[in-house]
Structure formats: C-alpha cells, structure tokens
Amino acid sequence: MEKRRVGIVGFGSLGQYLYHALQDSKDEYEIAFVWNRSAEKMRGIVPPELILNDLKSCHSRSPHIIIEVAHPSIAAEYGALFLQSADFLIGSGTALADDEVMKRIKGACTAHALYVPVGALWGGHDIQRMADRGTLKGLKITMKKPPAALKVVGPLKDKLELVKDTPLVLYEGPVKDLCPLAPCNVNTMAGASIIAHNLGFDQVIGCLVADPSLTYHVVEVEVKGPGSDENHFSVRVTRCTPAIVGEVTGKQTFFTFLSSLLGKNIKIIL
C-alpha cells in the first residue's frame, strides 16, 4: 500500500505536533516536506532534506495532501497553488471569508479536494448534512477565551484592552466581518461557515468573548433546524478545552486536527 505523502505548512505548536505524530505513523504516512516562514525554527528538528524553502516549488515533493497550519495570509496566497498538485487541508479557514480568496480556491478544486479539519467544531458532519438537505436554518458559534489567548486587531484590540475582571463580548454578528479582526482565533467559526454552506459566512453568527476567569477555551455550538420560532429543532453543544496560558490553540484541538488528517475531516464540495 502506497504511503500518503504529507506536506506541512507551518511549524508552530500545531505544526510541530503534527510532524512528530506523522513521524510515529510511518507505516501509513511519510513527510513530503515541512515549510515555515522562519526556516531556523526547524533546524535540529526536521532533517534538511525535508525542509522546503520555497512554497512555490511544493509540487516538486509530490505530496498527496498539504496541511496548512501557518497563517490565513499563507492559505490565501498559496491555497490555489496547493490544490494544483494535492488535496488541501486548510487550518486557517478565516482566509475563505474573503470573497476573492474563496473564488480562487473554488476555481482550483478540479483534480483535488479541499478539506476542513474537525478541530473544535463538534457536530460538524451533522451540520453539513443539514446544510446539504436545506434543513439548517440557523447556526451560532460562541467562543470564550482568556484575554491572553486572543490575538485581535482593529476595534477589537481596543475593546480587549478594557477587559479587567469580568467577561466582555468583543463581537457578535456575521462571521464574515469577524474573520479579519481575529484571523487566528476564530478558525472554528470559519470552518462552521464553510460547512454550513447554505448559510455561509454572511449568515452564520459568531460571538467572541474575552473572559479573564477562564483557564480553558469554550466553544458553544447552537444549531437551529426546521419549525416555527416557538417550536423548532435545535441542538446546543458546549465544549471546554484545556489550554496553555497565552496559547491560541487548545490542547484537544491538536488531537482532533490529527484525527482530521486520519480520515475524519470534512470534504468540501465547492
């Protein structure tokens, strides 16, 4: 059986976790390449022959799938290129909130597929099935994190500086407008917006809360299905994930991201 060749784009905490996990799964997978904006970070860990210096030459390593866990700007710039030679597992789903980026990615999904990781989104497969049938009527994702875990910009950065002892809602509204303000914090919301394709980034609602009392990350998923306003199908799931202080990604997300690569990811038909 041919081993699945994996390219890893990004060598932060999540990228390093995936690298070591795949090294331990040599019977099924092999590393095609590893890229990081700063190659120095990989030295002494990644063998020189696996280090890719230029993403434009990713095809030369013959990957079967490329995993992006770097930054939305990398997914936006190179996502379409990745899809020319391999399947693409996008970690920075916030990049797809940009209409032009989404258009490029859609256009590149011909011979290869785009995948969204399971990540912190519980019930993702069920949400996708409801979207496919047109029975998904509403979706809201609330994320609560300690202030040190939030990397926000613009007006949200100003609001974050006001947080002292009590929780503060930094944003509540369409996920589309939140993604550029918290590009590294709300990939779960972005993934939900992609999966819930009948609603999309414009209609999926995101709520981002800074809570100084938390030592973990909270994701609440609220699904609305068919029925009247007073009597309709609904599901609400709350997930609490332990996290290292100041880390953007919760510990459990590492494990679920690996599960995504091992076949539990969600294929997106664009």
C-alpha positions, 0 to 999 in steps of 0.5 A, a space after each residue: 500500500 502506497 504511503 500518503 505523502 504529507 506536506 506541512 505548512 507551518 511549524 508552530 505548536 500545531 505544526 510541530 505536533 503534527 510532524 512528530 505524530 506523522 513521524 510515529 505513523 510511518 507505516 501509513 504516512 511519510 513527510 513530503 516536506 515541512 515549510 515555515 516562514 522562519 526556516 531556523 525554527 526547524 533546524 535540529 528538528 526536521 532533517 534538511 532534506 525535508 525542509 522546503 524553502 520555497 512554497 512555490 516549488 511544493 509540487 516538486 515533493 509530490 505530496 498527496 495532501 498539504 496541511 496548512 497550519 501557518 497563517 490565513 495570509 499563507 492559505 490565501 496566497 498559496 491555497 490555489 497553488 496547493 490544490 494544483 498538485 494535492 488535496 488541501 487541508 486548510 487550518 486557517 479557514 478565516 482566509 475563505 471569508 474573503 470573497 476573492 480568496 474563496 473564488 480562487 480556491 473554488 476555481 482550483 478544486 478540479 483534480 483535488 479536494 479541499 478539506 476542513 479539519 474537525 478541530 473544535 467544531 463538534 457536530 460538524 458532519 451533522 451540520 453539513 448534512 443539514 446544510 446539504 438537505 436545506 434543513 439548517 436554518 440557523 447556526 451560532 458559534 460562541 467562543 470564550 477565551 482568556 484575554 491572553 489567548 486572543 490575538 485581535 486587531 482593529 476595534 477589537 484590540 481596543 475593546 480587549 484592552 478594557 477587559 479587567 475582571 469580568 467577561 466582555 463580548 468583543 463581537 457578535 454578528 456575521 462571521 464574515 466581518 469577524 474573520 479579519 479582526 481575529 484571523 487566528 482565533 476564530 478558525 472554528 467559526 470559519 470552518 462552521 461557515 464553510 460547512 454550513 454552506 447554505 448559510 455561509 459566512 454572511 449568515 452564520 453568527 459568531 460571538 467572541 468573548 474575552 473572559 479573564 476567569 477562564 483557564 480553558 477555551 469554550 466553544 458553544 455550538 447552537 444549531 437551529 433546524 426546521 419549525 416555527 420560532 416557538 417550536 423548532 429543532 435545535 441542538 446546543 453543544 458546549 465544549 471546554 478545552 484545556 489550554 496553555 496560558 497565552 496559547 491560541 490553540 487548545 490542547 484537544 484541538 491538536 488531537 482532533 486536527 490529527 484525527 482530521 488528517 486520519 480520515 475524519 475531516 470534512 470534504 468540501 464540495 465547492 
